[in-house]
Amino acid sequence: MRVALLILVSTVLFSACASTKRITESGMASWYGPEFHGKRTASGETYDQRELTAAHKTLPFNTVVRVTNLDNGKQVVVRINDRGPYSRGRVIDLSRAAAEEVSMIGSGTARVRIEVLHTDRPIIGELSREIFGVQIASLADPDAARARANELRGGWVLPARVDGQRVYRVMVGRYGNRELAEEAMQELKRQGIDGFVKQVQN
């Protein structure tokens, strides 16, 4: 898989450098590993912590990006195949193998710059803009809502008031456009989880 990714990057860079404006983003990166190894990603693939992949909130699946650790200058090229990270203030979740390449296993996080090298689909708006989620439940009990959200990767709780009553909406994911959120909704349905797309932020 790593060989295939390197071949893709080498062929894409030649054509992309002259014809496309480089899209970049900076922020904090984190990584995820053993607890998700072997589980299904948002793209439907099986997560393999040994592969050079990453989770991003809005970039299309199979987008290839270069991640530079701004603290030490080390770089790694990864393919986006999952959604995340879901901790506030973070822009990308690297696989364990990718985190090892840029020496951030021990620290857990690092300041990074993300450069888009190749994508098969248009990138709409800001990379880190979050405006849509998938709502899978609306509960009156906040503890029950949090427990349900914790069962799913990317689950979170959105408090709201409906007809004067406080409710707690169980959401999955934060996406930069409706199309990405609808893809996530379809993947949840394949897992037996019903929900609908909801705009959560303007």
N, C-alpha and C positions, 0 to 999 in steps of 0.2 A: 504493500500500500504506500509506503514511504517513497519507493522508487517511482511509482506512478505519479505521485504528487510532484516530485522533483521534475519529472519529464514534462508535466503539464505546465509548471511554472516557467521552465526554461523556454518552452515554445511560446508561451503567452507574453513574456516580458519583452521579447523582440518587437512584437506587433503593437503591444499596449503602450510602450513608452512614447512612441512617436505620435499615436493617434488619440490617446485618452488623457484627460486631465486627472492627475492622481488625487484620489479621495483619501483624506486622512482624518484621524480622530485621536485625541489624547485623553488619558485618564488612568484610573487604577485598575489593574488586572488582578484576578484571583485564579485559583486552579481547583479542579475537582478530580477525585480519583477512585479509591477502592470502594467507597459506599455506593457508587453508581456504575461500577464496572460490570458489564454484562446486561445492563438494563437498556430499555429502548429510549432513544433520544427523540426530540421533538420532530426530527425529520423522518423517523421510522427506522433508522439504522440502530444497530446494537452498539452501545458505547464501549469502546476499547481504550482504556487509559494508556495503552502503549503506542497508540497511533497519534500522529500530529494533527489533532483536530481542536476545535474550540466552539464555545457557545457564545452567541451574540444576540442582542435583543431584537435587532431589526434587519441585519444584512441577510440577503437571500441565501438559502442553503446552497452549498457547493461554491460559494464565493471563497476565493483564495486571498489571504491577507498576510502581510509581513508584520510581525509584532517585534518591536524593539524595546528592550528593557532600558529605560532612560537612566537607571542607577548604575548600570555597568556596561552599557553599549551592546550587549549580546542580542542576537536576533534569531527568530525562528519563523518559518513559513508554515501556516496552518490552513486547513479547510474548515469552513463553518458548517457544522452538521447538527447543531443543537441550539436551544434558546436559553438565555440567561446572560449574565448573572442576575440574581434577584436581590442582592444586597445593595442598599442605597450607595450611590457614588461610584459604582464599579462599571466598567465598560465592556469587559470581555472575561470569559472563564476558559482558561486553557486546560487541555488534558494534562495528565501527570507528565507524559513524555515531553510535551511542549514546554511545560514549566521547568523541567530539568534542563532543557536546552538553553534557557535564559537564566538559569540559576536562581529560581525564586521558590524552590520547594521549602526551604527553611523559613523564609520570611512570610510565606503564605500569600503576600501581595507585593505588587511592584508598580511603579509609575511606568506607563508604556505609551508608545505611539503606534497606532494601527494604520497601515497603508494598504489600500485595496489594490491587489495586483490583477485580479481577474474576476469577472462575474458574468453569468449568462443572462441576467435580468437587470433591468434598470433599477438604480437606487434612488428612492424618492425621499426628498427632504433630508433633514439632519439625521446622521447615523444614530444618535442616542435619543431621539425624540420618542416619547412613550405616550400613546394616546388611546390605545385599544386593549381590551382584555377579554377573556372568555369567562362569563359568569356561569357557574355550575350549581349554585345554591344561594338561597337567601334565608338566613336563620335569625331567630330572635335571641338566641343564647350566644354570647360572644365566645365563650369557651368551646362550645360545640363547633362554631365556625372556624376557630383557630385549629382545632383538632382535625377538621376535615381538610383545611388548607395544607396542613403539615403532611398529609398523606400523599401529596402530589408535588413533584418538582416544579418550582415556579408558583406554587400556591400562595395566596395572600388574602387578607381580609380588607374589604372596603366598607367602612361604616356609612350608613345612609339613613335618611328619615323618609318614611313613606306613610302618608295619611296620618302624620303626627306621631307615628311610632318609630322607635329606633330599631333598625335591622342591620344585619351584618352579612354583606354579600361575599360569598366565597368566589374568588377570582383565580384564574390561572394565566400567567404571563402578562407582559407589557410589550406592545408591539407598535411600530411606527406607522402602520397603515392597516386598513381594514382587511386587505387581501391576506396579509401575514397572519392576522388573528383568525381569519376563516380557515386557513390551512391548519392552524393549531386546533381549532374546534373540530375539524374533520378527523384529525389524529386522535383526539380525546374520544370521539365517537367510536373509532375503531377499537378503543380500549374499553368500550362499554360505558362511557361517561357522557351524559347528555349535557349540553350547555348552549349558550348563544353568545354572539359577539356584542360587546357593549363598549361605547366610548366612555372612557373614564377620566380624560383630561383634555382640555382644549389647548 
